[in-house]
Amino acid sequence: MAWSSFRAALGALSTGGIEFIVVGRLAAELRRGHSGPIAIEVVVQWGEDNLARLLAVLESMDASYRLDPEKRIRPNASRFRSHERHNLLTLCGPLDILAATSQGARYEDLLPQVVEMEIGGDVRIRVLEHPTP
């Protein structure tokens, strides 16, 4: 995935008012100043208002689940209530939406461990300071 795609996806989430934290390998790459061909993984705040904004942004990004791309199954509120990991394909590339990290840390747990970064223009995102790739 090209940097422009990363920036477009993260910019859409940020300007959409989504409360999220970049985690995983991309967080490590961003902290080092690199970006390679990897999926974007974000832990989002799992409140109803944030999820409603997230679904609107995902619709604008033409998101569907990667598991069965031919069926073009779209994320919706019911699926978000019943699952805590969503592996999506968007116009900007792969995007994984998580309720928590693999260690069980949720958005609120991660907040003390984030740094804010500007990724171009006036787009600011939160990135996990010491991610485990």
C-alpha positions in Angstrom: 0.0 0.0 0.0 1.4 3.4 -1.0 1.9 6.2 1.6 -0.8 8.2 -0.2 -3.3 5.4 0.5 -2.3 5.2 4.2 -2.7 9.0 4.4 -6.0 8.9 2.7 -7.4 6.2 4.9 -6.1 7.7 8.2 -7.1 11.1 7.0 -10.7 9.9 6.4 -10.9 8.4 9.9 -9.4 11.6 11.4 -11.5 14.1 9.6 -14.6 11.9 10.2 -14.1 12.5 13.9 -13.3 8.9 14.7 -11.5 8.3 18.0 -8.8 5.7 17.0 -5.2 4.7 17.7 -2.9 3.3 15.1 -1.4 0.0 16.4 0.7 -2.9 15.1 3.4 -2.8 12.5 2.2 0.5 10.9 2.5 2.2 14.3 6.1 1.0 14.5 6.8 2.1 11.0 5.3 5.5 11.5 7.3 6.0 14.7 10.5 5.2 12.7 9.4 7.5 9.8 8.8 4.6 7.3 5.7 3.1 5.7 5.6 -0.2 3.8 3.1 -2.4 2.2 1.1 -3.4 5.3 -2.5 -3.2 6.5 -3.6 -0.4 8.7 -4.6 -1.6 12.2 -6.5 0.7 14.4 -8.1 0.3 17.9 -11.2 2.4 18.0 -13.2 3.8 20.9 -16.2 1.3 21.0 -18.9 3.8 22.0 -22.1 4.0 20.0 -21.5 7.6 18.7 -17.9 6.8 17.6 -19.1 3.6 15.9 -21.8 5.5 14.0 -19.3 8.0 12.7 -17.0 5.1 11.8 -19.7 3.3 9.8 -20.3 6.5 7.8 -16.6 6.9 7.1 -16.3 3.2 6.1 -19.2 3.6 3.7 -17.5 6.6 2.0 -14.4 4.3 1.7 -16.5 1.6 0.1 -15.4 -0.9 2.8 -16.3 -4.6 2.7 -15.0 -7.6 4.6 -11.9 -9.3 3.2 -13.0 -12.8 4.1 -15.2 -13.2 1.1 -14.5 -10.3 -1.2 -16.8 -11.5 -4.0 -19.9 -11.1 -1.8 -19.0 -7.5 -0.9 -20.4 -7.9 2.7 -20.5 -4.4 4.2 -19.8 -3.5 7.8 -22.9 -2.5 9.8 -23.9 -1.7 13.4 -25.1 -5.3 14.0 -21.8 -6.8 12.9 -19.9 -4.3 15.0 -21.9 -5.2 18.1 -21.3 -8.9 17.6 -17.6 -8.9 16.7 -14.5 -7.0 17.9 -12.2 -7.5 14.9 -13.1 -6.4 11.4 -10.7 -7.1 8.5 -11.9 -4.8 5.8 -10.8 -3.9 2.3 -11.4 -0.2 1.3 -10.6 2.0 -1.6 -7.4 2.9 0.3 -6.4 -0.8 0.9 -6.7 -3.2 3.8 -8.0 -1.7 7.1 -8.4 -3.7 10.3 -10.8 -2.2 12.9 -10.2 -3.6 16.4 -12.0 -3.1 19.7 -8.8 -4.2 21.5 -5.2 -5.3 20.8 -4.3 -9.0 20.9 -3.3 -8.4 24.6 -6.8 -7.1 25.4 -6.0 -3.4 25.7 -8.9 -1.2 24.6 -8.8 2.4 23.3 -9.1 3.9 26.8 -6.3 1.6 28.1 -4.0 2.7 25.3 -4.5 6.5 25.6 -1.7 7.0 28.1 0.7 5.3 25.7 0.1 7.3 22.5 1.8 10.1 20.7 0.1 12.4 18.3 1.5 12.8 14.9 0.8 15.0 11.9 0.7 13.0 8.7 0.4 15.9 6.3 -1.6 19.0 6.0 -3.5 19.5 9.3 -4.4 15.7 9.7 -3.3 14.5 13.2 -3.6 10.9 14.3 -2.8 9.0 17.5 -0.1 6.3 17.3 0.8 3.8 19.9 4.2 4.9 21.2 5.8 1.5 21.7 3.8 -0.9 19.5 4.4 -4.6 19.3 4.6 -5.3 15.5 
